[in-house]
């Protein structure tokens, strides 16, 4: 009795097309045209593909720009700390079109650093000039300034 019920149910399921076996309808279920598969007309599908390509190009351009921005920061730090240059960073900057600048925050920090370095350079530059000078010339300059100050004080003060 179970055999008869099972065969009747399997026949009914086969007729409904719910996977009872037998015939495969792969050609009807997957159309050859991708536009029909997406449920669009041919023109809509082509427009959709164009939009996808444009979005991908925009993402790629933004990614390249970010990579170049990072490369500019690395180049700036290498210059600041006098480290060897990297060809990879220069290549990334060139790929972005050489119009990549440091971010505004880093530009302000770099300007502040340059001002501090200029101050240090001026003091250090003076010390280096002193090291390069002879002691005789330093002594002569000091005596000349002392005599000038003494003469100026004698002119202004009657006691001296």
C-alpha positions in Angstrom: 0.0 0.0 0.0 2.9 2.4 0.8 4.3 1.7 -2.6 1.1 2.9 -4.4 0.9 6.1 -2.3 4.5 6.9 -2.9 4.3 6.4 -6.7 1.1 8.5 -6.9 2.7 11.4 -4.9 5.9 11.2 -7.0 3.9 11.4 -10.2 2.0 14.4 -8.9 5.3 16.1 -7.9 6.8 15.4 -11.3 3.9 17.0 -13.0 4.1 20.1 -10.9 7.8 20.5 -11.9 9.1 20.7 -8.3 12.1 18.4 -8.8 10.6 15.0 -9.0 13.3 14.0 -11.6 13.1 13.1 -15.3 13.2 16.1 -17.5 15.7 19.0 -17.0 14.6 22.4 -18.2 18.0 24.2 -17.9 17.5 26.0 -21.2 14.3 27.7 -20.1 15.6 28.6 -16.6 18.8 30.3 -17.8 18.3 32.6 -20.8 21.3 33.3 -23.0 20.9 37.1 -22.8 22.3 38.5 -19.6 19.8 41.5 -19.8 16.9 39.1 -19.7 18.5 37.3 -16.8 18.8 40.6 -14.8 15.2 41.4 -15.7 16.1 44.5 -17.8 15.8 45.6 -21.4 18.9 45.5 -23.5 19.4 49.4 -23.3 18.9 49.4 -19.5 21.5 46.6 -19.1 24.0 48.5 -21.3 23.5 51.7 -19.3 23.9 49.7 -16.1 27.2 48.2 -17.3 28.5 51.7 -18.2 27.6 53.0 -14.8 29.5 50.1 -13.2 32.5 50.8 -15.3 32.4 54.5 -14.5 32.1 53.8 -10.7 35.0 51.4 -10.9 37.1 54.0 -12.6 36.2 56.6 -10.0 37.1 54.2 -7.2 40.4 53.4 -8.8 41.2 57.1 -9.3 40.4 57.9 -5.7 42.5 54.9 -4.5 45.4 56.0 -6.7 45.1 59.6 -5.3 45.2 58.3 -1.7 48.2 56.1 -2.4 50.0 59.1 -3.9 49.0 61.2 -0.9 50.6 58.7 1.4 53.7 58.6 -0.8 54.0 62.4 -0.6 53.9 62.1 3.2 56.6 59.4 3.1 58.8 61.5 0.7 58.4 64.5 3.0 59.5 62.5 6.0 62.4 61.1 4.1 63.5 64.6 3.2 63.1 65.9 6.7 65.1 63.1 8.3 67.5 62.8 5.4 66.6 59.1 4.6 67.2 57.5 1.3 64.6 58.1 -1.4 62.2 55.4 -2.6 61.6 54.9 -6.3 58.2 53.3 -5.5 56.9 56.5 -3.9 58.1 58.6 -6.8 56.3 56.3 -9.2 53.1 56.5 -7.3 53.2 60.3 -7.2 53.8 60.4 -11.0 50.9 58.0 -11.6 48.6 60.4 -9.8 49.6 63.2 -12.1 52.1 65.1 -9.9 49.2 67.2 -8.5 49.3 65.6 -5.0 50.1 67.9 -2.1 50.6 67.4 1.6 47.4 67.5 3.6 46.7 70.9 5.2 47.5 69.7 8.7 50.8 68.3 7.6 51.6 71.5 5.7 51.1 73.6 8.8 53.3 71.2 10.8 56.0 71.3 8.1 55.9 75.2 8.1 56.3 75.2 11.8 59.2 72.8 11.6 60.8 74.9 8.9 60.6 78.0 11.1 62.2 76.2 14.0 64.9 74.8 11.8 65.6 78.3 10.4 66.0 79.6 14.0 68.3 76.7 14.8 70.2 77.2 11.6 70.8 80.9 12.3 72.2 80.2 15.8 74.1 77.1 14.6 75.3 79.0 11.6 76.7 81.7 13.8 78.5 79.0 15.9 79.9 77.4 12.8 81.1 80.8 11.5 82.8 81.3 14.9 84.5 78.0 14.5 85.7 78.9 11.1 87.1 82.2 12.2 90.5 82.7 13.7 90.8 83.6 17.4 92.8 86.7 16.4 89.9 88.1 14.3 87.4 87.4 17.1 89.7 89.2 19.5 90.0 92.1 17.2 86.2 92.4 16.7 85.6 92.2 20.5 88.2 94.9 21.1 86.8 97.1 18.4 83.3 96.8 19.8 84.6 97.5 23.3 86.4 100.7 22.2 83.3 101.9 20.3 81.2 101.4 23.4 83.8 103.1 25.6 84.0 106.1 23.3 80.2 106.4 23.1 80.0 106.3 26.9 82.8 109.0 27.3 80.8 111.3 25.0 77.6 110.9 27.0 79.1 110.9 30.5 81.3 113.6 31.9 82.7 111.4 34.7 84.5 109.0 32.4 
